[in-house]
Amino acid sequence: FTKKIKNITKAKYVLLTNSGTSALFMALKKINVSQCEVLLPSMTFVATSNAIIHAGGIPHFIDSNKDNLNVDYLNLKNYLSDICYIRNNKCINKKTKNTIKAIVVVHAYGYPANIIKLRSLAKKYKIIIIEDAAGALGSKFDDRHVGTFSRIGILSFNGNKTVTTGMGGAMLFKYKNDYDSVKHLTSTAKINHD
């Protein structure tokens, strides 16, 4: 199954999980969102905010695009210019003084968000993108599978998804060290010794 997902998505590294929510939780733990704000679209399943909370982060809801329910690039661009500033290479919320560390870009119902524009915006504001492609297996943007544009993307195989295993999920990684460390944590986390 891992090989098939790798073949479909063209992700460098794929790790299967017991659910899409677990995949999202592990992605957020990997980038360490503890005590940091994580942007997420106002139109998403509750598992997105739950994963942020369980990873120690603070959900920060942003407007969705009324045409396709994804993150609205222009709205987000204007919003970020109003509510935050960059200090010490971190995005700081003017009001809360919290670091805004990440954004979960949900590709709603398989419709790809404009990940290219969102990537440039995230780079400007020092925000890490986690792609939630839970319901987007087979969806592409600019002829590339969604979930592979960022450091970590996730998929879901829940009963309501395009491809289902009853439950289950997958993490798509760009970097081997991320894959190796999360694979270690999601297994028995055994450390070899003499």
C-alpha positions in Angstrom: 0.0 0.0 0.0 2.9 2.4 0.8 4.4 1.7 -2.6 1.0 2.5 -4.3 0.6 5.7 -2.4 4.2 6.7 -3.2 3.5 5.9 -6.9 0.3 7.9 -7.0 1.6 11.0 -5.1 5.2 10.9 -6.2 6.1 11.7 -2.6 9.7 10.9 -1.6 8.8 9.3 1.7 5.4 7.8 2.8 4.5 6.6 6.3 1.2 5.0 7.0 -0.7 5.8 10.2 -3.9 4.6 11.9 -5.8 7.7 10.8 -5.5 11.1 9.0 -5.9 12.8 12.3 -2.9 10.9 13.7 -1.0 11.8 10.7 -1.8 15.5 11.2 -1.0 15.3 14.9 2.4 13.8 14.2 3.1 16.4 11.6 2.4 19.1 14.1 4.4 17.4 16.8 7.3 17.1 14.4 7.4 20.9 13.7 6.8 21.5 17.5 3.8 23.8 17.6 3.6 23.8 21.4 2.4 27.1 22.7 2.3 28.5 19.2 -0.6 29.5 17.0 -1.5 27.4 14.0 -3.6 29.0 11.3 -6.4 26.8 9.9 -9.4 27.5 7.6 -12.7 28.1 9.3 -14.3 25.5 7.1 -12.6 22.2 8.1 -13.4 19.0 10.1 -13.0 19.2 13.8 -10.1 16.8 13.7 -7.9 19.6 12.3 -8.3 21.8 15.4 -8.2 18.7 17.7 -4.8 17.7 16.2 -3.5 21.2 16.8 -4.7 21.2 20.5 -3.4 17.7 21.2 0.0 18.8 19.8 0.0 21.7 22.2 -0.8 24.4 19.7 -3.4 27.1 19.6 -5.9 27.0 16.8 -6.2 30.3 15.0 -9.1 30.2 12.5 -8.9 32.2 9.3 -11.4 32.9 6.5 -12.2 30.3 3.8 -12.7 31.2 0.2 -16.4 31.4 -0.5 -15.9 29.9 -3.9 -14.0 26.8 -3.0 -13.8 26.6 0.8 -10.0 26.6 0.8 -7.7 29.2 2.4 -8.4 32.5 0.8 -5.0 33.8 -0.4 -5.9 37.5 -0.7 -7.8 37.5 2.6 -4.9 35.8 4.3 -2.3 38.2 2.8 -4.3 41.2 4.1 -5.0 39.6 7.4 -1.3 38.7 8.1 -0.2 42.2 7.2 -2.6 43.6 9.8 -2.2 41.2 12.7 1.5 40.2 12.8 5.1 41.3 12.5 8.4 39.4 12.1 10.9 39.4 14.9 13.9 37.0 15.2 12.8 35.2 12.2 9.4 34.4 13.8 5.9 35.5 12.9 4.4 37.2 16.0 0.7 37.9 16.6 0.5 41.6 17.6 -2.5 41.1 19.9 -1.6 37.8 21.6 2.2 38.0 21.4 2.2 34.3 20.5 4.3 33.0 17.6 2.3 32.0 14.6 4.3 28.9 13.7 2.3 27.1 11.0 -0.7 27.0 8.8 -2.7 23.9 7.9 -3.7 24.2 4.3 -6.8 22.0 3.8 -7.5 21.0 0.2 -11.2 20.9 0.9 -13.2 18.0 -0.6 -10.3 17.3 -3.0 -10.3 20.8 -4.5 -6.7 22.0 -4.5 -5.9 25.2 -2.7 -3.5 27.6 -4.5 -0.5 26.2 -2.8 2.0 28.1 -4.9 0.7 31.5 -3.7 0.3 30.2 -0.2 3.8 28.9 -0.1 5.3 32.3 -1.1 3.1 34.0 1.6 4.2 31.5 4.2 7.8 32.0 3.3 7.5 35.7 3.7 5.9 35.4 7.2 8.2 32.5 8.3 5.2 30.1 8.7 5.5 26.4 8.1 2.9 24.8 5.8 1.3 21.4 6.7 -0.9 20.2 3.8 -4.1 18.5 4.9 -4.9 16.5 1.7 -7.1 14.1 3.8 -9.8 14.0 1.1 -7.6 14.8 -1.9 -6.0 11.6 -3.0 -5.5 11.9 -6.7 -5.9 15.7 -6.7 -3.2 17.8 -8.4 -2.2 21.4 -8.5 0.1 22.5 -11.3 0.4 18.9 -12.4 1.8 17.9 -8.9 -0.1 15.9 -6.3 -1.3 17.9 -3.4 0.3 17.1 -0.1 3.8 17.1 -1.7 4.4 20.9 -2.0 5.3 21.3 1.7 7.6 19.7 4.2 4.8 17.3 5.4 1.4 16.5 3.9 -1.2 14.1 5.1 -3.9 11.8 3.6 -6.9 10.0 5.1 -8.4 6.7 4.2 -11.4 7.0 6.4 -14.7 5.5 5.2 -15.9 8.7 3.6 -12.7 9.2 1.5 -12.1 8.5 -2.2 -10.0 5.5 -1.3 -10.8 3.9 2.0 -9.2 1.2 4.2 -12.1 1.7 6.8 -9.7 4.0 8.6 -6.1 4.9 8.3 -3.9 7.7 7.0 -0.6 8.6 5.5 2.1 11.2 5.9 4.0 12.5 2.8 7.5 13.7 3.6 9.9 15.9 1.6 12.9 15.2 3.9 14.3 11.8 4.9 15.2 13.1 8.4 11.6 14.1 9.1 10.4 10.6 7.8 13.0 8.8 9.9 12.2 10.6 13.1 8.4 10.3 12.8 8.7 6.7 11.8 10.7 6.1 14.9 8.1 7.9 17.1 5.1 6.1 15.5 6.7 2.7 16.0 7.9 1.4 19.4 10.5 4.2 19.5 13.1 1.5 20.4 16.7 2.7 20.5 19.2 0.0 19.5 21.8 -0.8 22.1 24.4 -3.5 22.9 
